[in-house]
Amino acid sequence: MLELQELRGQRIFVTMAYSSCHRVCPMTMERLTELQQALDARGLSAEFLVVSYDPGNDDPRAWRRYRTDHQLLRDNWHFLSGTPADTERLARVLGFDFWRDGEHVMHDFRIVALDVDGAQHAVIDSAHDNWQDLL
Amino acid sequence: MRRQWRIAAAWTLCAIGTQCMAATAVAAESQDDRVTALEEKLNRSLKLIEQLAARVRELEAQRAPTPAVAESSQQSQQRLESVEQQLTQLVDASAARGGGGTGVPLHGFADVGIGNHTADEPGLKGANVGALDIFLNPQLGEHTRSLFELTFEVDEEGQVAPDLERAQLGYQFSDAATVWIGRFHTPFGYYNTAFHHGQEIATSLRRPRFLLFEDQGGVMPNHTVGAWLTGAERLADGKVTYDLFLGNGQAISGGSIDPRSGGVSHGSTIYGGNFGYVFGETLNGLKLGVSAFRSRISDDEQMGRITQVDNAGVYFAYDTDRFEYLGEYYRFNDRNLADGSPAHRSNAGFLQLGWRLPLATPYVRYERAALDQSDNYFALQTSGVSYYRAALGLRFDLDVKSALKFEIARTKNTDRLIDQWTDAMLDYAIRF
């Protein structure tokens, strides 16, 4: 379990994804990886939070497998699943639009950067996906 | 001890009334001693206080930032309040634009196409409007579920035809059980529920022909009006999914299947189920399943002509970041209940292979239907024709919400009206 207060004072990047997504989420992970590389090059640290759109399926085992399959194993990357209600509320607060149609979760590409005070610092999405704006 | 003894002795003597003066003198001597002792004690205490004060000054000197820490804590509190305020504003703003609990988010799909034939009507060509699909699922409560899907399609005469594709209300007991009542996608196989609407979701440009919507040439009862129990149960390494449904028996009306959304007069039913297994650690992304249904389907042109349709199928879907493989096979074993003739056997199936490459997703699909023309169920359907089709396609994801697809396909009808043709089509599909 991760308490968000534990991350107070850190630069945080938040996105939402689900482990069985094969179209949008791989692109999101690619952007986050680029972002991580840029931070490393500048000697900056940050926490990456990936919150599941599909908590019913994304249990810790599913996320662990996803991390291994996609080589996303760094300690500062946190793959999280909440309750359905918490998931919807977080999505609403951070502007992630998603809906379900059968087995599919329809969702956007979106990464939100929070500053060390927890305030929204910058956003990239499908209409504006220059990840350097998050720095 | 000595002083204590003296005082005690003096008070003892006074108490008995003899030699009181002597006793007073002894007491005076004792008070002097006591003051001296107190003075000594006070001096020691003062020294101790001075030492403690010096130690405190020393510690304070070592912790010089202390005032700044206090200030930082105060600032943190202010910042937390600021963040909280911002979050509240974000929630309010989100609710105001329809994303909150105060309204129903509007989502859906749409597509347009162009080609030497349209996707569903080989007799038409040129540009065409595919469908506008409005998807509503208002959030009603913790367990109550709802889903409405209103589709606007353009028919072969160019008329816009609205259709309430789905209208279902459900109660979710848990992930393992949700009961829906209303009109839903009949849960046979995989494709009909996974890719029913929204060409933007599906890799291919169009559905397999035998799985087209009932009024567009499909030969399967894609929609059922009734009750549907669905759920999934997680196992140690994977997940079991199940569906059980019961609904109005369909009819064949005007050459196509009618789901009888308004109810039935003759009491016939469709019932069936679907059981699947989703693999976990090993073969992650693979789903295997079986499904079956039985329906009594009446003919609106001849009273009492009812066909009992028995359908059994197997399917698989193997979906990963690198490829998407799909396959389904169905076998029909139908009986004309009016004349008691032997069962009519037919079958249909498809295999689709797609590869997710960095720039595009190429795919191939082969589909085939061998439908017994002496079976009333197929003979009465305008499109109940045996055929095979081979297709080669390419999907480009323009962004996360739109895709451009090209497909070249060769189709041959193999009975009733033998014909063959080649399609070259483009489809532009979005979701919103």
Interface residues (C-beta under 8 A of the other chain):
Chain A: S20 H22 R23 V24 P26 M27 G56 N57 D59 R61 A62 R65 D69 A85 E88 R92 V93 L94 G95 D97 W99 R100 D101 G102 E103 H104 M106 D108 F109 D117 G118 A119 Q120 S126
Chain B: R79 L80 S82 V83 Q86 L87 L90 V91 S94 A95 G99 G100 P105 H107 F135 N137 Q139 E142 D175 H185 T193 A194 H196 H197 G198 I201 A232 R234 K239 G280 E281 N284 G285 D319 T320 D321 E324 R356 D397 D399 V400 K401 R431
